């Protein structure tokens, strides 16, 4: 049985650890709120780029972005470099591995944690550093160029991205988005390729498709990278909250143990005093 001094040290440790977890929770909340205000910057750009697609008749194109031609697929798994995410990184890699079971290909893993889990799944993968907030756009463009080069080169056909999406601050959902083969749904009330005959194309149709889809992929990757970081902060907060709850339960148990041992010590001392008093009276 632990002594009172040992139990008291455990209580002091729990108190310090609880204060640290509270501080980490506050940091995660602040990071989430700050990033949440930044990731809406490119919404107008996305709307403009997608507007051009309404003028294109994709059925007339033969660009590699439009057909996989039964080539292997690339599956991008967006994870993080840090822990305390409550298994979210594991879920992302697991979902990416499931995609590769259905259609062979290669996994592109972003983040150190994802690389670790990918090794456990024994799937072929290419690793990239985790997302940094200040470098998010440049990382998205670099990733876009890497993916587009391998697809245009004929190595791969399909392109999918698996990432954690923050449904709310306390709920995250792993989503799989198909980027290529590219499919465009025209805006409501508009037909696909409207007015295409009245448009003068200085470049070929495939060149226009390649350029616009490349722009779109870069913007979507940047958006997904931002959402993934939001999910990371939110998942960290949830994990810390769960840890704090468990710590409070442990602390309650430790306090009960402390009072029980303390009462036992007091009772023992009282019995010894009464025994000594009776001994001296006789």
N, C-alpha and C positions, 0 to 999 in steps of 0.2 A: 504493500500500500504506500502511496506517495505521502511524503511528509507535508506539513502545512507550508513550509518555506518553498518547496518545489511547486505545490499547487498555486501558491501566490505568484510565483514567477510566471507560471503558465497563464494566469489571469492577466498579468501585466503585458505579457507578449500578445495575447489576444486583443487587448485594448489598443496596443500600438499598431498591430496588423489591421484592425478595423479602421483606424484613422487613415492608414495608407491606402486601403481599398477605396474609402470615401473620396480621397484626393484623386485617385486614378479615375474614378467614375466621373468626377467633375471635369477632369481633363477630356475624357471621351465625349462628354456632352458638348463642351466648348468647341472641340474639333469638328464634331458633327454639324453644329449650327453654322460655324464659319464656312465649311465646305459646301453646305447646302445652299448658301447664297451665291456661290461661285459657279456651280455646274449648270446654271440656266443660261449662260452667256451665249451659247451657239444655237439656241432654238430658232431664231430668225434665219440664220444661215442654213440650217437644215430645211426649213420651209421653202427657201428660195431654190436650193439645189433640187429638192424633190419636185418643185414646180416644173422644172425643165423636163422631167421624165414624162409629164403628161403630153408632151409634143412628140414623143418618140414612139414609133411602132417597133417594138422589140422583136416581133415575129420576123422582121426583115433582117435582123442582125445575126452574125455568126461569131461573135466575140467569145473567148473562153469563159468570160464571166457569166454567160447565159446558159451554158450547158456543161455538165460534169463529164459527160461521155464515159461513164463508168470508171473514172480514175479514182485513186485513193482520196480520202478526205483529210483535211486539216481540222483539228479540234483544238481551239484555244481555251485553256483553263485559267481563269483569272483568280489568283490567290494572293496571299500577302507574305511579307517577310517576318511577321511577328506572330506571337502566340496569343493566348487569352481570347480565342474566338469561339470557344465552345463547340469545336468540331465542324465549323462552317467550311474551312478549307478542305477538310476531308470529304464533305458532301459535294463540293465542286469537282474535285478530282474523280470521285466515284461516278458522278453523272457523266463526266467526259469519257471515262473508261467504258461506261455502258454504251455510249455512242459509237465507240471504236469496236465494240463487240458486234454491233449491228452492221457496220460497214468499215472495213479495214482502212487504216491510215496511220497518221502520226499525231501525237499530242504536242501542242506548244504550251508549255507551262510558264506562267508569269508569277514569280514569287518563290522564295526559298522553301516555304512550307509545302507548297504544291509539289516541288521537286521531290521532297522527302516521301510524300504519299505516293507519287507516281512510281517511284522505285519499288514500293511495296506491291503495287499492282502489276509490276513487271511489264509495263507497256513502253513502246519506243516513244521517246519525247525529246524535245529541244527546250532548254531552259533559258529564261530571261529574268533579269532583275525585277524585283517588286516595284509597284507604282509609287512614285514620289509626287506629292501634291504640286510642288513647284515645277516639276518636269513632266506633268501629266500629258500635256498636248504634244510635246516633242516625242515622248515615249509612244504615244498613240500613232503618230505619223511614221516613226521608225518601224513600229510593228506592222502598220499598213503596208509600207514599202516592202518589207520582208515577205509578207503573205502574198501580196499581189505578184511579186517577182516569181515566186514558186508556182503560182497558179497559171500565170501567163506562160511560164516556161513549160507547162504541160506535165509537171510532176504530180499535181493534185487537181481535183475537180471541185468537190464540195468544201465549203468553209463554214464552220459553226463556232460560236463563242458561248462558253458556259461561264456564268458569273453569278455572284450573290447580289440580289436586288433588294433594297430596303423597302418593304411594303409599308412599314411604319418604323418608328424609332425602336420599337420592341419586337418587331417581326421581320425576319429576313427570309427570302425565298430564292432558291437556286433556279435560275432560268437558263434555257438553251435557245439561242437565237441563230437562225440560219441566214447567213449573209449571201452565200453563193451556192448554187446558181441564183442569179439575181432575179427577183420577181417584183414587179411594181404594180400596185393597185392604184388606179387613177383616182383623183379627187372625186368626191360625191357629185353626181350630176354631170360628170365629164366622161367621155369615151377615150379609150386608149389610143394614143397616136393622133389625137384631134389636130387637124390643121397641118399634118406633117407634109402634105403635098405643097402647101403654100410657103414652106420654110426653105430658105436657101442654105445648104450646108457647105461651108468652105472645106471642111474635113469630111472624111468618109463617115458613114453611120457607125461603124465599129469603133473608130477613133473617138467619136463623141460619146459613145456608150462607155468605152474604157475610161475616159477622162472623168465623166460625171460619176460613174460608179466608184472610182477611186476616191474622189472627193467625199462621196457619201460614206464610204467605209471608214475613212479617216475621222470624220465627224462622229459617226456612231461609236467607234472605238474610244474616242475621247470621252464621250458621254458615259459609256459603259465603265470606263476606268474610274470616272468620278463617282458613279453609283456604287461601284465595288468598294471604293474607299469609304463611302457613307455607310454601307453595310458592315464594313470592318469596324468602324467606330461604334455603331449601334450594337453589333454582336459582342464587342468587348465590354460595353456597358452592361448588357444582359448577363454575360458570364460573371462579371464582377459583382453584380447584384445577387446572383445565385450563390457565389462564393461567400459574400457577406452574410447572407441568410444562414448558410451552413455554419459559418464561424460564430454567429450569434447563438445557434443551437448548441454548439460545442461549449461556448462560454457559459451558457446557462447550466449545462451539465457539470462544468468545472466548478462553478460557484456552489451548486448543490453538494458536490463532493467536498468542497472546502468547508462548508458549514457542517456537514456530517462529521468530517474528521475533527473539526474544531470542537464540536459538542462531545465527541468521544474522548478527546484529550481533557476537556473540562470535567467530564464525568469521572474519568480515571483519576484525575488529580483530587477531586472531591472525595472519592472512595479511599484514596491513600491517606488523605488528611483525617478522615473519620477513623480509619483503622489505627493511625498513629495516636490519635487522641484517646481512643479506647484502651490502647496498649499502655499509655502513660497513666491513665486513671486507675488501672488495676496494678 
